[in-house]
Amino acid sequence: MILAIETSCDDTCAAVVQPDGRRALSNVVHTQTEHARYGGVVPEVASRAHLERIDGVIEASLTEASVALDDVTQVAVTVRPGLIGALLVGVAAAKGLAYSRELPLVPVNHLKGHVASAYLADPKLEPPFVALIASGGHTALYSVDADGRMNLLGETLDDAAGEALDKGARMLGLGFPGGPEISKSAKEGDPKRYDFPVALKGRDNLDFSFSGLKTSLLYKLKSLGEEGTHENLQHLAASYESAVVEALSRKMLRAADIHESPTLVVVGGVAANGLLRHRIGEECEKLGLRLVVPSPELCTDNAAMIGAAAARSPIIPFPDYLGLNARSV
């Protein structure tokens, strides 16, 4: 059994995953609420919260899986990218557990973890495929070859999609995290009311940019004024969300066409967005493409995806990992 730990941002996570990385026996996530008052994640607050909760979360994951620590055969942990202080808490816990029981350790890249969540969503999935990672910190397109290697096709040149949603929500006076709050507000809105820009529409360009979209929203709010913004809040949210989704779906479908991929994978926190799931689902059905999108709880940060990635990652034997360190990028 693989005991996996994930602490790259503000979620303290642990999971028990079967050795093939296709099924999670448990997946415990403790989401920190301390950051809501600040409108964003505060690194030092996140690190201290991880320290307070990591032991209890690991214990809960073993209990939920009905697995004893003696049954664990390897420990996996996110080592990059992320908030360095938060990562160090998880790495220290993983090294301590592995060393005390003379177990091997598997360092996992957080982005590979997101892609690996697709194997939990569809245990029959096999590469090659094209994957979109869309989260609060990352937005990128990858081709995953038959050997599981990830090749970068395009990425954001400024903000990530989730970051653009968070900042848009803040400008609209909505809560944090911004993605779910914008989706709630957009439900009764008209997504065509305002024509917000979608950048980098060039035929073969697979990069993303969301800075112009944020600027466009800012100027629109200034022109509407406080009263006009309040009256049109739902339409503003719907139009803004639609522009983000249009950018993501347009580039992903273009990547599938260029690389002749019959299978598309959408992962990361923004993959939980209902409009994105619906729009890409419709397009894939029209084009006869296979689409794999994990359930919302596997889209946001979690340790099950780290365990799934560990099944396809190099193992560091005991005790060679004692010098292992975390990296923020």
N, C-alpha and C positions, 0 to 999 in steps of 0.2 A: 504494500500500500504506500501511496505517496502522501505525505503530510505537506501541504502547501501553505505559504504565508505571503500576504500582500499588504504592504503599508506604504505605497508610493505617494499617496496624497492624504485625503482626509477620511478614508475608510479603513478600519482595522479589520482584516479578513483572514480567515483560516478555513481550510477545506481538506477533506480526505478524498482522494481520487484513485480509481483503480489503475494498475500499472500500464494499461494500454492507453490511458488518457481519454477514454471515450465515455466514462460514466463517473459522476461525482456521487459519493455516498453521503457527503455533507457539504454545506457551503454557507458558512456563518459570516455575516457582514454587520459590523457595527458602524453606522454612519454618524460622524460627529455633527452635532447641531450647534456647537459653540461659535461657528463662523458666520451664522446668519446675521448677527448684529453688525458685522463688519462689511457685509456685501461681497465677501470673497474669502478664500482660504488664507489664514494666517499661518505661515510655516512653523513658527515656534509653538503656537497653540496646538497645531496638529501633532507635532512630535511628542509633546507632553501627554496629550490624550492617548496616543498610541502606547506610551509607556504604562499608563494606568490600566489599559484594557487588553493588551496583547495576551497575557496569560489566561485570562478568563475566556477570550475568544477561541484560543487554541483548545482549551479544555472543552468548551462547548462543541467544537467541531468533532472532536473524538467521541464525545457522548452521543451526538446526533447520528454519527456513523456506526455506533455500536462497535467501535474499534478501540482496542487498548494500545497504549504507546508501544508495547512489545510487538504489536503487529505491524508497525510502521517499518518499512524497509529502506526508505530514503526521504530526505527532507528537501523541499524546493522553496525558493524564495525569490521575490523580485529584487533585482540589484540595480536596475536602471530602466528608463529614465524616471525622474520624479523629484520630489522635494528631498534634499540630501538628508536632513535631520530625520524625516519620516522613514526614509529608506533604511537608515542605519539602525533604527529600532527593530525592524523586521529582520535585517541581516544578522544582527547580534543575537536575537532570539533563535533564529534558525541554526546558526553556528553552535550556540550553546546546546540546543537539543540534539543536533547531529553528533557533536563531539562527545557528549555525555553517554551516548549509546553506541558510539563507534560506527555511525551510519555515514553513507556517502551524502554529498550535498549537490543540489542542482541549481546553479544560478540562472535566472530567467529574465529575459528582456520583457518589459511590460507590454510593448507593442506586439511581440510574438505571442504573448499571453492573450491579448485581445483576439488575434487571428485564430488561436487555438480554441477559443470559446465556440467556434463554429463546429468543431469536432464533437463537442458535448451536445450541441443542438441537433446535429445530424451525424450519428455514429458511423454512417456509411460513407460520409464525405471523404473524398480522396483528391489530392492535387493532381494536375494543375488547375488553378482558378485565379480570378482577379478578386482582390479584397480591398474594400474601402474601410479605413479606420477613421472614425469621426468621433472625437471626444472633446472635453474641455481643454486639453493640452495639446492634442495632435489631430491633424487632418491630413491624410496621405492615401495615395493609391499604390498598391503593390501587386505584382504578379508573383504567385507562389508556384514554383516549378515542381516537377514530379518528385524531386528529392526533398521538398519542403523548404527550399531556400526562398527568402523573400527579396524580391528585386524592386527597388523604388521606381515608380513610374511618374509620380508627380506629388507635390505637397503644397501646403499653404505657404505663401510668401510673407504672410503677416500673422493675423489672428487665426486660431483654430475655430472650427464651426461652433463648438460648444462655448468658446470664449465670446464669440460674436453674439450668441444668444444671451449669454449672461450680461454682457454690456448693453445690449439692446433692451433687455428687461429692466436694467438699472435706469436707463434713460426714460423708460416708460413708467417708472415708479412702481414696478412689480418686485416680487420677492426674489430670494436666492435659494436654490440654483435657478437660473433664468430660463433654461429650456422648458421644464415642466410648467413654469408660471406663464410663459408666453403661449404655450399650447392651450392651457386652460382659458386664457383670455381670448385666444383666436377662435375658439369653437363657434361662436356666434358672429364672427366677423367675415367680411368679404375680402378674400385674398387678392382680388383684382382692383380694389379701391385705389391703392397707391402703387405706382410703378417704380419699385425699388430696383437698383441695378444688379445685374449678375456679371461679374468681372471675368476677363480672360476667356472670351467665347471662341477664340481661334480653333480651327478644326482639329489640329494635332496637339494642342496645348492641354496638358493634363494637370497643370498646377491650379491652385485655388488662391483667391484673395477676397477678404471680407472687410478690409479697412474702408473701402469706398462705400460699402453698404451702410456701415455705421455712420459715416459722415452724412450720407443722404438722409438717414433717419434723424440725425441731429438737426439738420437744416429744416426738415419737414416739421419737426416739433417747434422750432422757433417761429416758423411761418404760421402755424396753427395757434400758437399761444397756449396758455394753461387751460383755458376753458375749452378750446377746440380740441386739444389733445385728450381731455377727459371725455368729451362727447364721442370721439372717434377712436377711443382706445382699442376696442375689439378689432376694428378694421386695420389699424396700424399694426397690431400684433399679428394678425392673419397675413397681411401683406409682407411683413418683415420675415416671418417664419417661412412663407412660401418662397421668398427669394433665396434663403439659405438652402432649403430643400431642392430648389431648382438647380442651384450650383452643384450640389453634391450628386444628384441623380444624373444631370447632364454629363458630368465628367466621368462618372462610373460607367455609364452606358457607352460612352465614347471609347473608354479603355477596353471594354469587352469587345467592341467592334474592331479596334486596331489590333488587338492581340488574339482575336478569334477565340475567345474564351466562352465555352458553353455554360460555365458556372460562375455565379457572382456571390460574393460573401460580403455582408455589411455588418460591421462590429463597432464597438465603442459606445460610450454613453449616449451619443446623439442617435445611434441606431434604435434606441428605445422610442424615438419620436414617432408618433402615430402617422403623421402626414408623410414622412419619409418612407416608412414601411409600406404605406398604401400606394404611394406614387411609383416607387421602384417595383413593387409587386405587380402593379398593372402593366408597366412597361415590359417587364420580363415575361409576363404571360403573353403579351402581344408578339414578342420576338422569339418565343419558344426557348427562353433561357432558364436554367435552373437557378433558383435563388435560395440562399441559406442566410437567415437572420436569427440569431439567438433570441431567446425570451428576454424580456426587459431586465430581469434580475441577473442575467449573464452578460448583458451589454455594459452595465455600469461596472466599476471596479469590483473585483471579487477574486478569491483565491482559487476557485475551481478552475478558472482559465489558466492560472499559473501552473497548477498540477497537470492540466492537459498539455501545456507547452513543455513541461518537464519530461514527459514521456517521449519527446522528440528532440531533447537537448543533451549535450555532453554532460556526463557525471564527473564530479571531482571526488576522488576516493578519500576516505578518512586517513590521516588528518590534514591532507594537503590544502584544505580550504581555510585554514586558520588565518591566513594573510589576505583572504578575500575582502574586498571593500566595495562599497556602493558608489555609484556615479550618478550625478544629476542629469547628465545628457548621454 
